[in-house]
Amino acid sequence: MSIIGDLLSGTARRVASNSLDQEGEMTFLDHVDVLRKHLVWSVVAILSCSILMFVYNTWLMDEVILGPKNPDFWTYRQLCKLGHWLGNADGLCITKETLDFKTVNTDISGQFTQSIWISFMAGLILAFPYILWQLWRFIKPALKPIEIKHASGIVFYCSMLFLTGVLFGYYMLTPVSISFLAGYKMSSQIENYIAIDSYISFVTSLTFGSGLVFEMPILVYFLSRIGLLRSTFMRKYRRHAVLVILILAAVVTPPDVTSMTLMSIPLYLLFELSILVAIRVERKRARE
């Protein structure tokens, strides 16, 4: 806690010091006011994107949210092509019988509230790069020139990792999980009627959660820059990291082995990438 306190106080002092030449001495309330402005613009961006998605709510629901429910979804077509290429005929093809479930609404206001929810989540994803840019504008005055140089392109890299994670969650985790869970039956006498709020929560949590966990290399980069994390530590406790990755995958994904496994593989690859990032940061610090 003392380390975090020192970092925060040091950041505040540097913000004040760097602001003296441009705006004069700034008080704590001045900094709060600056932060408020960045937060307001971020909220405006989220609301604007959410309203746009609400206007196209029918397309968003039918083509995006319910897309993995249809056997002609892009991922299912690629799996079918892969099966034919491997000589497995239709072994990997997802049919309508596999996706044998219906989505139902059991709440009188359910469809309206879910429309607002998916519009908000879509707006949040679209506005995420802009939110990062606003956060960077607030933090940048607190950094030294050498730190700004090392952090150049941070908004771009964070955005690309997040969007890559979102696409992975939507095109890989979601359809594979849905096809597995929908095709699993304890008995042929039981039919699947999935509540629409459960289905939407399933899709959005996988997609957005995947985008967040793909930010791991960026987190490791900053922890390495301030000396709180070293590559030797990460390599020494690699086996422990695997356990943590499995737990994190179980938390982020729905409670099934397929989703957890699919999430664990990229998480482990990101962990190995994070080790390489930490090594590169340490070499730069040594040269400095």
C-alpha angles and dihedrals in degrees: 000000000000090000091052090046092051091049093050094046091047090050091050092050092050092048089053093045094049091046095054094080094048109032105008123245113341124207127214090263089053090057090047089051091051090049090048091055092052091047091049092053089048091052090047090053092049093048092047093051091043092052090049090052091047089056088055092038095131092055091044092053101040100038104028112025096033093034095097088053092066122080091224092063113135095248093050091050091052091048090052091051090048090052092052091047090053091049092247093126108208095343094116097035117115112220133192089256090058091055091050103156139098128220114226136183118225100173123077091223094032099106093048095047091045090051089056091046097051090044089053093048092048090048091050091052093048093047095045096098090050091049089052090050091052090049090050091051089055096047098040097078089058093059130089118238092256090051091049089051092052092046095049111132092019093131091051095048093045091049093048093049092047094048091045089053091048092051091046091050093047101041100033115020099036102048095040091048093046094048091048097046094041092050094049114094131172090201137004087232091067119082124199117238107170120199110239093232090055092049094047092046089051094053097042095046092051094046100043094036090053090053092053097048090051087069090075096107091053092051091049090049094058094041088053092048092056092042099247094118131038132191092234089059092050093049093046092054097037092124091051089049090057089058091048090049091053091050092047091048090050090051096046098042130055117271099275132106096232096058092043092051094047090051094044095057097059090039090057091047089051089051091054090047089051090055089055090048091052091049091052092049091050092051091051091049090050091053091049 
